Structure formats: structure tokens, C-alpha cells
Amino acid sequence: MMKTVVFLGPSLPVEAARRHLDAIYLPPAAQSDIISAVMQHKPEAIVLIDGLFGQTLSVWHKEILFALDRGIAFFGAASMGALRALETEAFGAVAFGEVVRMYKSGEIEDDDEVVLAHGAAEDGYRAHSEPMVNLRKTLAAARAAGVIDQAAHDALAAAAKDRFFPERNWPTMMADVALDTETRQRLEAFLPTGAVDIKRQDTIALLDHVAALTVPPPRVPFTLQRSHFLETLYQRDRHVDQPDGPVSLADIAAHAALHRRDYTEIHGAALDRKLLLVLAGQIGATVGQAEIETEALRFRRRHGLEGPGQQEDWCRRNHLEPMEFGQLMHECALRRTLHQWMVSRRFFERTTSAVLDELRLRGLYEETARDAAFFVKVAQLHFGDYGQAPDLSMDQLVVEHVRDTGLPIDTYYGDWAAEAGFKDVHDMRVDLLRSRMVRRILAEVTQEAAEALNG
């Protein structure tokens, strides 16, 4: 059986639906719900029966195309499902049932034919009005059974159609038409057992149909255009699972804006990364697969994701598809390439002024300047010749420095030195030796002080 997601509300109770199809049942769909279900549940099929409208934005056709493009079978019937499946049938959606037939034949045309007013989920989506398609089928059945004549049939159907959909119900219709007492009594006696719920029937028939499938319907080839609006739906409006319940990506970003003290830096860095992509396009900068894979390796090292399956688990927790992770690494690799291009053009100055300005902007310059002066002073007082230390290899110096300071060096130190603004590896070695000397002197002073206090 295909893993299936079903959007269901007033057309059929979920408990009844489960007797026909074992599936993941979700409430009536609103805009972004289908695209969210695709990403959250990874289904093989989606069945849309009921959807929301009016009080919220309704399911967008592009969501259905998004699902179909990913090889997910899509079925619609009875209500919103019938409408959207008919509208996307040319792209491979399966429009199913009698309501669909009524639309295709021209027997009905308007969207309001399938809508009704209903209660909330906790109320079991209890109907507060009758959908027009059900009224039409019931009136036809009553006429066929001799309960009403053609004139009464036509008058009742016209009265229902003239009403706003939440006002459609049998007492209102009968009052509008002013049926004679005998006809009204016959119709009232007929309704408890003779009323036709075509939406319920179509829902059950579709669930049985999907349950019986051994292979999905054939795919219809088409090219999905990822428009700005589709990207907005995907990147902002879709929901992701969290322990306390689903949350939209836009809500996560808004929370970061209002609650993270470092949001200004995060926001600026995010926009800078995107702007660098624009610059890369302007100057024709590109990166190859080797650079992208190197960037991914560095990312895994920085985040401790070098074990089996750890990157995949990180992507799942961070709501990224493998392809999207690759795109992010492509962005990072391209940014690094542009950084290297800029540093090479500055030659002797390297990154010094840029880094110092960034420290100033972040309020870190004064503290860093004091610390640097202290290190230089301590080193000078001990007359160290940092350039001469034949007994310590560069590998040893780097490993020791990373161990003692926690500095994240995520690639070969020669490459890292150039990226960090050192003239060359020897230039970095001098500073590593000076840092090592000061750390050792401070450790000795601290130990002597501790022994004096304990002595």
C-alpha cells in the first residue's frame, strides 16, 4: 500500500475513513498545507477531499504541481479535492467521482456547489448547511421516487442556489418555495432515509480506490516553474514539525528577529551571502564539485558531523533536503572563492583593515586590542625569538593551539592561514609561537600563585 496523506474534514469522519484506507489523516487543507505535507511526511500519494477557504487562503494549484513534480500521486474528489484535481488534471492529478463527472458534463459549474458551513475539528466538523451538490442529488432522488414533482424540484433547486451557501438547508428552502402542506410532509418524511450525500459517497469510493491500487497512476511529464510565489510558499509559509507542534518557517525567522541578541549580525551575514551570489554572477565566478565537497567537509568538521549518518540527521533536524544542503554548500564555496579573489587583490594589506572594521562594528575592537597589546608586551619581556623553534613542527603548533584555545581550524592550516589574512605559513607560525609562549608564561604564573595560596 502506498504511504498516503489524506486531507479530510466534514465530508466523512476520520474514524469511518480509516475503515477504508490506512493513511495519515490531516485536517482540511489550507494554503501551504500540501507543500508542508510533502516535506514533512514524504508520502507516495496525497488525497485531497476537504479544504478551507474564505477565512484562510485556500490550497494553491502550484502546491499540487510541486507534489506531482516529486513523483507523488495526487487524487481529488467530493469537495475542494474535486475542484483542484480538475484544475490540475492535465498535469497528472486524478479527478475522481460523481461530483467530478457533474463538473465535467457541465451539469454544475460554480465552486459554491461543493461548499458548506461547518464547525471546528473539536466539533467533528459538524455541518451547519447543506452543500448544493447534495441538495441536487437529493431533489433528483425525491422526484424519481414521486415525492415531489418537476415544478417543486426546480423551485427548490433555484431557491437553494439563490441562497448564500451558509444559509442552504431544507427548512429555509421549503420556506422560500412555500410548498403545499402535503408535499412538504412527504418531503420531510423522505429526507431521513432518502437524502443523498454524494460528497460522502465520493469520498468513500476514492479511499477504496486508493486502497486497492497496486501501482500509482502514470506520471504526466511537465516542467515545474519555481516562480517567486512558489519559493515564497516553500521558504516562508510551509510548516515544519517541532516537539510542541508544527510551526511555519516565517514564524521561526520572526522569532529569531525578536529574541536573538545577535540577530543583526545573523541578518547582515545572511544578506551578505546572497549579495555575494549576485556579485559572482556579475563577474562570472564559478566553483566546481571539488570545491563544493571541500566546503561540505569543512562544515562537517566545524559542526562535529563526521560520523555515519550525522550529516543526514543534521539536515533532518534543520529541515533541509540533501539537494538544498548541496545548494547551501555551493553558496558557501562560491563565497569563499570570492573572498580569496578579494584577498589576493589586496596583497600586502590582506584582510587587516576589513577585520578591524568588523571588530569595531561588533563592539569587539577595544577588548581585542587590549588583549593583543598584552600578548605582545609579555612576549617582549621574555625576549622570545618566535621564528626559531626547530623542535616544534607546524603540525604540532597548530594542534596544540587548537587544543588550548578551541580555535576552529577546519581545513589544512596553509589554506586557513591565507584565508585568515596571514602573509604565509611562516607568518602564522611566528604568531603561533608567540601565543604559545604567552600561554605557557601565564600558566606558570597561575600555578605559582596557586601554590603560594595553598602553601
Buried (B, 14 or more C-beta within 10 A) or exposed (E): EBEBBBBBBBBBEBEEBEEBBEBBBBBBBBBBBBBBBBBBBEBBBBBBBBBBBEEEEBBBBBBBBBBBBEEBBBBBBBBBBBBBBBBBBEBBBBBBBBBBBBBEEEEBEEBBBBBBBBEEEEEBBEBBBBBBBBBBBBBEBBBEEEBBEEEBBBBBBEBBBEBEBEBBBBEBBBEBBEBEEEBBEBBBEBEEEBBBBBBBBBBBBBBEBBBEBEEBEEEEEEEEEEEEEBEEBBEBBBBBEEEEEEEBBBBBBEEEEEEEEEBEEEBEEEEEBEEBBEBBEEEEBEBEEEBBEBBBBBBBBEEEBEEEEEBEEBBEEEBBEEEEBBEBBBBBBBBBBBBEEEBEEEEEEBBEEBBEEEBEEEEEBEEBEEEEEEBEEBBEEEEBEBEEBEEEEBEEBBEBBEEEEEEEBBBEBEBBBBBBBBEEBEEBBBBBBBBBBBBEBEEEEEEEEEEEEEE
